[in-house]
Amino acid sequence: MSKFGSSSSYWYDYRDDGIYIPPAHFTDTDELFNSLNLVTFTSSLIYKYRYVHEEVFDSASDYAEEAPAPMAVRESFAGKKSLSSTTTHASHYNLNSNNNNMDSPTPREDFPETWIWSDLTVDENGRQKLELKVPDTITSWSASAFATHSQMGLGVVDGPVEVKVAKPLFVSLNLPYSITRGEEFPLQANVFNYFDQDVEVVVKLPQSDYFKTRSCDIDLKQLQSVNLSKTVKISRNSAGSVYFWIVPTKLGQIPLFVSAHAGFAADAVKELILVKPEGVEKNYETTSFFKTSFTEPQQFTTNISVPDDYVEGSAVVEVSAIGDILAPTLRNLGNLVRFPSGCGEQNMVNFAPNVHILKYMKAVDQLDELKEKEILNGLQSGYQRQLTYKRNDGSYSAFGNDDAAGSVWLSAFVLKSFRQAQAYIPVTNESLVATVKWLLKHQHVDGYFLDPPLSRIIHSKMQGGANSRISVTAYTLIALHENKALHASKVNVRSSIRKATQYLEREFVHYNDDPYVLGIVAYAFYCVGSSKMERVLNKLYSFAITEDEKTHWKQPMPHDQEEDAWLLKEFASPYDIELTSYVLLLRASQKNLNLSLPIARWLIGQMSGIGGFVSTQDTVLALEALTKFAPLVAFKDDSEGIKIKILGEYGEKHKLATINKDNLLVLQTVQLNDKTRKILAFAEGDGFALLQTSVRYSRLNLTNSKFLRLDVSAETHEHYLNLTVSTSWIGEEQSGMVLLEINLPTGFALKDQDEFKQKLKLTDFRNLEITPQKIVIYLSELNHSATEFNTTLEQLLAVHDVKPALVQVYRYYQPNEKVSAFYSPEGKKSWVSSCPQCCGTFQ
């Protein structure tokens, strides 16, 4: 498919709900897949192009096809259809009816993106019947099916069958995905009339505790909470719109309920809109991993830290108890870090943890069939996605063949993970051998590994530090040891392992003052059985930091970074997490609980609420170490369980959790008063458990960096906003991969994606992600010369008092090293001028 793309970006866009092919290449995604003679099975959405006039539709079915439909099969096969279709027509309604139900219609609120995705076992006649409630979406569902048989093979229906859901009168809301508190917007209610006569429709918006409104017949500046109604005359087979001016007053998901009444017919719809706090969201977790017994119950005090200048009402304090330290990870596989994951290294965070979690769940007998299927699906999809970053020479790089050369470090990372996954999914030895051969070509006769000259730095500490040659060699040694049993022509893995081991043993004097390198080498020596391991470990333990029964290691900060953000951060850098994880991997592999436990306590304390850590490599390593450690503290079958109680600062008393063998993976959570700043927890029983406090809040302040520079300017012209972003790096070391995130103001969208991508080709960008709320640009690196980006945003929804949108630049492996700025449209229109239709005549 390379003919559809460029040398530096992708030809498709990922959206939250499916895959979208820009129309510059094909009319729609369906046309592309058909042109390639592909049979497509997916639970995602495949976007089908339909031209729809802004307000008028010829028929109910025309409107129905405007929505994207989930597609299971897109190619015809010989065979009989076994799916039936149905449509609700306007003629089914009695226009003279005085049905009392028209006064209070049941609201439609079930709008799934995919309706049915399930497997069935048919009877001896090859039939199966499903009786399901149709979702509330007014659309045309495209249903298809395929079957497998041990003797007959694969059978597919000869074409999708449409299930059309239509009403002769219905209302639809035009909403933004989210708004920021303080913003005001017009709620557009579109009413569709497919009767054979003109109708007069009363559209109602009841008062709510979640928002206030402005009315045209009262003081325009006055906010009120009242029932509103507007009347609109709609011609037959057409549509009309009314507008209500909405001013949300509460944060979170707020409901909007609108009904339309025509006497003989009515409809109502209920939808949610997310109201976000102003400023920049911050979050952190405080985690305690403890052991309790009936003779020694535990008591904890957790202090909550929220800055004085946080945005009022934005704070959320939650306390959770879990019986298995890996339960948060299991709940969020595929979403373990809070940063984008659109390159060959970042994709591994959606692949490698599945291997370790699956192995652990089997070991402790906590794996049911459904969860195993979910993890295996994640493994398979992650594996297939990772192959897209494989280069023709067998190596891997951040962006595959788009990069000038492969990466030794990333190739070793993938090689190790693929070998570990081979026990659960089909991974061919040929693929592994190709990567091994490439690695061996980049091993020096002295035993060390070195990147090709054109290889880009991804992991700056691993690849760009003073001892990068040693750390990359130790890392590659671990991967080769995992693949030591590979046999292929001209591939002598054991010889390569021997040479790398001897090199690391000889070079001890050059890295004995670097804890990070000592950690990698110590684990590598453990894997290969080097007699020099104890010497390295003894030196490494001289750098250990032990306090409060927790042990960890910290990478010394370079002198020119002593004022950097990490010193202001409550938690460790990803490098500290990696380093400590190597030691836990070693001790847990030795099954030494006494030496593992204090390390695990510290490492678990760095875990986020979603079960990951800071970025890719530290998350993968930490989870591998914890899955090695977890069986040492698994719940005993004869344990009577653990009871945990919570006492909040404002007198809240909660029996938070009772943990036992049957609910180890259940996250039991309570939310406390948002003003809570101290929590008391009491635990009694027998066993290990995890108590986690999660805190979220927003601040209006911006982040500055000593080494990153960012300038943002915006100019408004009518309904367009011209945005210019300039960024650079002034540090002495190489920046490594950098991400630029541009959040979009409410109501705005990128005007021309194709034009923007063409402009990006003039920069050093490697990938681009576009969502309705954000643009993320991946840069291989920044340097002292400023890199500038220009784009035009188009206002699609009139919003009054638009709040500033955030732009931030950060290093992927040091995300707290960032710089940020706000921008917003110039000028503020009155709400009447923002929405002239809100006080107009509706017809």
N, C-alpha and C positions, 0 to 999 in steps of 0.2 A: 504493500500500500504506500510505499515511499513516494510514488508519483503524485500523490495527493498533497504532499507536504513540502516543507522547505528543509534546508539543512540545519535549521536551528529552532524549529518549533513544530508543534503538532497541528494536524489539520482538523482535529475534532475538539469539542469542549465537553468536559464532564459537568453535569448539573447535579443538583441535589437529588433529582428524581429520575434521571435517566441519561441517555447519550444523545447529543444533538449534533448533527452535521450541518455546518453553515451552508446556506443555500447557494453560496458562490460555487460550490462544487457539485451538488446534486439538489434536486427539488426538495428531497427530504431523506431521512435516514433509511426509510423503507426502500426507496429507490436505489440507494447505494448497495444495500445488502442483496437486493434482487439482481442488480447488475453483475455482482460477483458470484451469482448462483449459490448463495449461502443459505443453509437452513439454520434458523436462529432460534435458540431456546433461551429465554431470559425471564427473570422475575422483575426486571427493570422496565422502563418505558422506552419505546422506540417512537420518536416524534414523527408524525405524519403531517405534511403540509396541507393546510386548507385555507383558502382565501376567505376571509369573513369581513363583511362590511362593518363599520364601527357600530352601527345601531340597528340596521335592518337586516332581517334574515328571511329567505324565501320560504323556508319550511322548518318544521321542528327537527327533521333529520339533518338539515344543513347545519343547524346550530350544534346538534349532538356531535357531529364529526369534528368540530373545532378543537375539542379537547384531545390531548395525546392518549392513545389507547395502549394498554399492555399487550404485547405481541408474544405469542408462544411459538408460532410457526409462520414463516414467511415464504414458503416454497411449496408448490403443489406436488403431491405424490399420488400414485394410482391407489384407488380404494374408495370406499363409500364413506360419506359423511355420517357421523353418528351424533351430531350435535344439532339441536333444534333452536330456532330463533323466535323472538317475540318483539312486538312493538305495541306501545300504548298510544292510541290515536285520539285526536280531539273529538271525533264523532261519538266517542263513548260517553260524553258528558251531556246531561240534559240542561239545555240553556234556560228552561223555565223552572228549574228546581229551586226550592227555597230551603236547601239543606242547612240546618242549624250549625253543622260542623264548620261551615264557611266562616263563622264569626271567630273561631279560635282554631285554625288549622295546626296540626302537629308540625313542628319545625323540622326541616331537613338539616341534619348535622353530621351525617356519616359520609365523608368524602374520601375514601381510600384511593391511593394512587394505583394500586394493583388489587383487583378483586379476588380472583381465585388463582392459587398456585399450589396444587396438591397432587398427591399420587393416590391411585385407587387400584383395587383388585376387582376385576370384572368377573361376572358369573360364567357358567359353562357356555352361554350363548354370546359371550363377548360384550355384554352390556352392563352398564351401571347407571343408576339414576341418582342425581343430586337435587335436593330441594333446599334452596338457599334464598335468603332475603336479599333482594336487589339493593345495592347501596343507593344513597340519596342523590348521587351525582346525575344531572341531566346530561346524558352523553350516549355514545354508542360503544359498547364494550365489544372487543374483538376476541372471540373465544376459539381456541384450537386445542388439539390434543395429539399425543402420539402414544404408541404402545410397543412394548417389547415382549417377545415370546421365545422360549428356549429353542423352538424348532422353526418358527416362521420368521424370526428376526424382528426388524423394526418396521412398524406401520405408522403412517402419518395421515391425518385427514387431508382431503384434497384441497382444502382451502379454509380460511377462517370463517366462522359464522358470527354474524353480528347480533348482539342483544341490545336493542335500542330502548333506552329509558327516556320517555318524553311525557310532558304535561302540556295541555293546551294553554295554561296560564301559569307562569312561574316567575320568580324573582331571583336575581343573581346580584351579588355584591362585588364591587370592584375595590379591592383592598390592597394596600402595600403589605409586604411581608412583615414589616415591623416599623415602629416609629419610636422616637425618643420623647420622653416625658417633657412637656412644655410645648411640643409641636401640636398644631391644629391642622385638621385635614377634612376635606369634603367626602363624606360617605356617599358613593354613587350607587344607587339601587336601580338596576336595569330590570324592567318588567317586559316579558315577552308574551304576546297575544297571538295564538294560532287558531283562534275561533274564526268562523266565516263571517263575523260581524265586528264592527267597532265596539270597544268597551271603554267604560270609565272606571278607573281603578283607584282605590284609596290605598296609599302606601303608609304604613304606620311604623313609627320607631318609639317603643315604650321607654319611659324614664329608667335610669339605671344608677346604681351606686358606683359604677366603674367609670363613668364619663359624664360630662355636662355638654350642653349644646348652646348655640347662639341662634336666635330666631329673627326673621326679617320684620315681624310685626311688633317687636319689643325693642327697647334700647339695644342697639347693635353691639355695644360693649359689655352688655350684661350676660354673665354666664348663668344658666338655669338648668334645673333638673326637672323636666316636665315631659308629658307625653306629646309627641309631635305626629302630625299626619299631613300628607300632601296628596292632591288629586291630580291624576294625569289621564288624558284621553289618548287611547292607543288604537290606531287603525288595525283592521284585520291583517293577520300574517305579518305583523311588524312589531317593533319594540319602542319603548320610551323610557326615559330616565328621570329620576328625581334625585335631589341632593340634600343631605343633612350635614350641617357643620358640627364636627365632633371635636371635643376637647377632653382627652383621657385624663383621669385624675388619680389612677392607681397603676402601680407597676405590675409586670407579669403578663400572663395570658388573660386578656379581658374578653368577655363574650359580647357580640353584637347580634341583636335579634331584630329582624325586619319582616313584616308581613304585608301581603298584597291582597286586596279584597275587591271582587267584581260582582258581588251579590250571588251569582250562581256558581262561582268558582273562587278559590282562594289558594294561596300558597304562603309558606313561611320558611325562612332560612335562618340558621344560627351558625355563625362562624366566629373564630377566635383571631385576635390580632395581638402580637407581642408588643408590649410597651416597655422599653428599656430605660434604665436610668441614664442621666447625662454623664459625660466623662468617659474614662477608661476603666474597664472592669479589671479588678485585681482578685486573686484568689490564692489561698494556701491551705495546707492541711497540717495538722499536728497528730502524729500517730504514735500510739503506745502498744508495744507487743509485750505481753506479760504472762506470767504463770501464777496461778492461784491454787490453793488447796484448802481443805476444810479447816486445817489447823493454822494456816497463814492466809487469811483473806487479804485482798488488796484494796488500797484506797489511793485515788489519783486526784490531783488538782491541776486543772488546765487553765492557763491564763490566755484570754483572747486579746489580741492586739489589733486595734483598728485605729488608723490615724485620725486626729481631731478634725481634719478637713475633708473627711469622706462625704460623699453625696448623701444627704438625708434620705432615709428610706431605702437605700440600696443595700444595706447590710443584711446578710443571711447567715445564721449560725446553726449548723446541724451536727449532731453527734450520732455516730454509727458504731455498731458492734458486729463483729464477724468471727466465726469460729475457725475459719481457714484463712491464712495470710494471703492466699492467692485468689480469694473470692472476688475482690474488686477487679482484678485482672481478667478473670474468667467472664465477668459481666460485660467487659468493654473490649474484648479482642477485636482488633481492627480499628480501634479508636483510642490507643493508649497514650498518645501524646497530643498536646494542645496546639500543635503547629502543623502547617501543611506537610503533605507527604507525596510530593510529585516528582521525585527523581529516583534513580536506581538505588541509592543508599537509603533514602527515607522509606521507600516501599518495603524494605526488609523489616521494619517495625510491625508491618501487617502480616508478615510471614513467619519469621523465626520464632516469636513467642509461642505460636500455635504448636510447634514441635515440642517445646519443653512442657507446656501446659498439658498436652495430650499424654505425654509420657508420665507426668506426675499423677494425673487423674487416674490413669490405669493402675499406678503403683499403690494408691491409697483406696482403690475400689470406690471411687466417687463418680464414675463416668456412666451416664445412662445413654441409651441409644440416640436420643434426640440431640444431646449435647455433643456426642461423638461425631454425629453427622454434620453439625454446625462447624465444629473445629476442622474437620476434614475438608469441608467446602472452602473454609478460609485458607487452608493450606494450599489447596489446588488452585484457587484463584490467585493467591499471592505468588505461587510458583509460575503460573502462566504469565502474570504481569511482569515478574522479574526477568523472564526470558526476553522481554522486549528491550531490556537494557544490555543484553549480551551483544558483544561485538563480533564481527566476522572471524576474528582471530582467536576466539574462545575466551577472551577476557571480558570484564565488566567495567563499566564506568557510569558516572552519574546520569549521562544521557545517551548511552550506547554509542552507536555509530556516528552520532552527531558530534561526539567529542573527537579530539585529534589523536588520543591514545587511551589505552586502558589503564586501570589503577590496580597496582599490586595489592594494596590494602583491601579495596572493595572486592576484588576477585577472590581473595582469600576468605573474606567474610561470607560471600555467597557460596564458595566451595564447601566450607565447613557446614553451613546451614542446610545446603542441598543434601549433603551426605547424611546428616542427622534426620532429614525428612524422608529419606529413602525407605525407612522402616514403615512408613505409613502411606505414602503416595508413590506412583510410578515416576522415578527420576532415573534417566538412562545413564549407565556408566560412560557411554560415549561422550555425553555432555560434560561429565566430571573430568574425564580424561583430557578433553580439549582445554579446559581451564588449567589443569595441572601442567600440561605441556607448555602453556603460555607462561605460567609462573616460573617453571624451571629455566626457561629461556632468559629470565630476568634475575637469575641467581648468579652472583659473581663467583669466581673460582675460589675466593676466600670464604664463601659460605653465606654471605649476606644477600638480601634482596633489595633491589633498587627500582623505583618507578622509571618508566621511559621518560626522556627529557620533556616531551610535550604533555605528560600526564598532569592533570589539574589537581590541586590540593582540595580535598573535601573535608577531612578530619585534620585540622591544623595542628593539633598536639601530636597526633600519631605520625603525620606525614611531614610536618613543617618545623618541628622542634629541633633542638641541638642534637638530640639522640634519636632522630627519626629513623636512621638506618637500623639501629638496634631494635627499636620498638616494632617497626614493620617486619623485621626478620623474626622476632619472637611471635608476633601475631600470625605470620604465615606458617611458622613451625607448628603452631597449634592446629591450624587448618590441615596441614599435610599429615600430621599424626592422625587426625580423624579419618584420613583417606589412605592410610598406610597399606591397606589391603588391596588397593587398586592394582590391577595387572594389565599392562598394555605395552605394545611395541615402543621402544625408545623412551619409556617412562620408568625411571628408577626412583620411586618415591623414598624408599628407605635410605638410599645414598644421599639424597637431598636433605633428609631429616638429620642424618649424621653430620653433614658438613655445616648445617645451620646451628646445630647444638654445639659443635666444637667452636664455632665462631663466637657464640654468645658466652661460652665458658672462658674463652681467651680475653674477651673485652670487658670483663667484670670491672676492672679499675676505671673504665671510662663511664660507667653508669651507676656506680655504687653510691652516688649522692643524689640520684633522681628516683624518688619513690614511685612515680608513675611507671617508669621503665622496669624498676625492680619488681613491681607487682605483676606485669605481663610476663617477665622472664621467669619468675618463681613458678607461675602456673604452667608455663611452657615446659620448664624443667620437670615439674611433677608429671606432666603427661608423658614425656619421653623417658622418664626414669633416670634423669641425670644425677650423678653423685654430688654435684655442686649445688643442689637445691637448698640444703640447709644453710650453706654460706649466704646465699641470696636472701633466704627468709630471715636469718638473724639480723642482717643489715636492714631489711625492710621493717622488722619489728622495732628497730631503734627509732623509727619515725612514727610509730603508732601513737595515736591520741586516745586515751581512755579516761572517761568520766561518766558518772552516773550509770555504771555497769554497761557502758556502750564503748565499742572500739571502732575507730575508723582511721583512714589515712587521708592526708591533704596534700595536694600538689602545691609546692611553694609558688607564690605569685611573683612573676618577674618584677624587677625593681620599678620599671616604667609603668606597671599596671597596679601599683599599690593603692592608688586612689580610684580604681575601677569599681564597677557596680557590684562585683562579687562580695566586696567587703561590706557592702550595705545590705546584702541579702541574708535572709534568715537561714537559708539552706545551702547545701553544698553545690559546687559546680558539677557539671556532668563528668569532668575528669576525675574528681574525687569519688564519685559514684562508681565509675569504671574501675578505678584502682582498688577500692574496697571490695568490689564484686569479685575481682580476681582472687583475693585472699579468701573470701568466703567460699568460692568455688573449690579452692584447694582444700580447705579445712572440712567442708561438707563432703567432698569426695573421699576424704579420709574417715568420714563418719565420726568425727570428733565433735561431740555436742558441746563440751565445755569450752573449747576454743571457738566454735562456730557461733554460739549463742550471743555473746556480746557484739560480735560483728553484725549478725542478723538484726539485732535490736536497732542498731544505728541505721542500717540500710533500709529497714522497713519504715523507719521514721522519715525517710526521704520520699517515700512513695506518695504519689498524688492520689486524689480521690477517685480517679478513673483507672487506677491500677498500673499506671506507667510511671515514668520518671521525667527527665527533662527533654531529652532528644532520643535519637534512634539507638546509637551504640550503647549508651549507658542503660537504656531501658532493656535492650536485648540481653546484655551481660548480667544486669541485676536480676532479671527474671530467670535466667538460666541458673544463677547462683541460688536464688530462693527456691526454685523447684528441686535443687539438689538438697537444700537444707530442710525443706518442709516435711519430708517423711520422718525426720528425726524428732519432730514435735507433733506428729499427727495425733488426733484424738484417739484415745484408747477405747476399745469396744465396751469395756466395763465401766467407763466413766459415767458418773451421775450427772454430768453437765455443769454449766456455769450460769449463775444469775448475776445480772448487772443492773444497778440502779443509778439514776442520774438526779442530781440536785442542782437546779439552776440558780443563778444569782438573784432572780426575781421570785423565788419561792416555788418554781415549777418542780414537781416531783414526778419522775417517770420511771416505771419499771421497764427499762429500755429493752432488755433481751433475756431470754433463756436459751442458752446455746447447748445443743446436744448433738449426738452423732447424726441425727436425721436432718438437721438444718444448718450444717456447717457452712454451706455456700449461700445462705440467705442473708442479705444485708438488712439489718434491723436498724431503723433510723428514726430519730425524733428531731423536730425543729424547735429551737428555743427562741426566746424573746430576742429581737435584733439588737437590743441594748446590752445583752449579756456579755460580760467581760471576764467572768470566772465560773468554772464548772467543777463540781465535785462528783466523782464517780466511785462506786463501791462494787466490788466483785467478790463473789464467794463460790466455791465449788472445787472442781478438780480438772485441771488441764490448762492449755495455752489458748489465748484469744487475742483479738486485736481490737483496740478502741481508737476510733479516728474522729477528730473534730475538723469539720470543713467550714471555712470562712470565705465569704464573697462580699465584696463591696466595690464601689466606684469612686474614683478621684478625678478632679478636673485638672490636676497638674500634669505637666509633660515630663518626658524623660530626656536627660542629656547624656552625652557620651564624650569621653576624652578623645576617642579616635574616630568616631563616625560623625559625618557632617550631613545635614539635611536642610534644604531650602524649599519652601512650597509657596506658590503664588496662584491666585485664582482670579479670573475676570469673568463677569457675567454679561451676556448679551442676549436680551430677550429670554428665550427659553433654553439657552445654552450656557454652559460654564466651561471655559477654557482653563485647564489645569496644567501647571508646569511643576515638575518635581526634579530636583537636582540633588545628587548624593555623592559622597566620596569617602575614602578611608585614608587616614594620615598616620596610622600606626607603623612601627618599624617592621613587624612580622607581616606575612601575607594574611589577608583577611579570611581566606577560605570562603566557603559558600555563604552568600548573603541573600536575604529575602527582603523584598520591598512589598509592603502591604498598603493598599490604598482603599480605605473604606469609603463607600459612596454615601452622599447625603440622602436623606429620605426623599423619595420621589424621583431620584435621578438614576440614569442608567448610561452605560457606555454607548455613545452615539453610533460608532461604526467599528465593530470588532476587527474586520479585515484591514481597515486603514490603520488601526492601532498596531496590529501585528506587523504590518509592513514597516512602520516606524521603528518598532522594536528591533528589527533586523539590523539596524544601524548601531545597536548597542551590543554589549556582551551578555545578553540575556540567553538563558538556556531553556526556560519553560515558562508557561503562562497558565494561570488558573483564573477563570472568571465565574463568579456567582452573582446572583442579584444584589448582594450586599457588599461584595469585596472583589478587588483585583489583586492577585498575588503574582509577583514577578520574581523568578529565580535568576540570580546572577552567580556565575562561577566565582567571581571575586570582584572586589573594588580596589581601586588604587588612588593615588593622590590627585589624578585628573578627574574632575567631576563628570559623572554620567547623568545625562538629562533625559527626562521622559516628558512628552507632551501628549495630551489627549483632550478630547471634547466630550463632555457629559451632557445629556439631554434630559430636560425635565419632563417626565411622563405623568406626574401627578402633582396637582397644585397643593402645596403644603405651606402653611403660614408659620413664620418664626422657625425656620429650619435651623436645627442645632449644628454646630461645627462637626465635621467628620474627621476621623483620625487617619494620619499617615505615619507609618513607622518603618524603620529600617533596622535589621538586627542580624547578627551572625548566627547561623543555624546551630553551631556547636557551643555558642555562648550567648543564648537568647536574652540574657539579662544585660548584655552589652548592646544597647539599642539607643536610638534617638527617635524622637517623635515630634509631630507638629499637627496642628489643626488647620482646616480651611473650611470656608462656607460661602454660599452664594452672597453676592453683594446686594444690599438693599433689602427692605422688608415691606412687602405690600400689605395692605389691610386685608382682612379676611374676605370682604366683599369683592375687592378687586382680584383677589386670588381665585375666587369662585363666583363669577357673575351669574352662573346658572342657579346658584343657591337661592337667589331671590327673584328668579325669572318665572315665566309662565311655562308650565310643563304640558307638553303634548307631543 
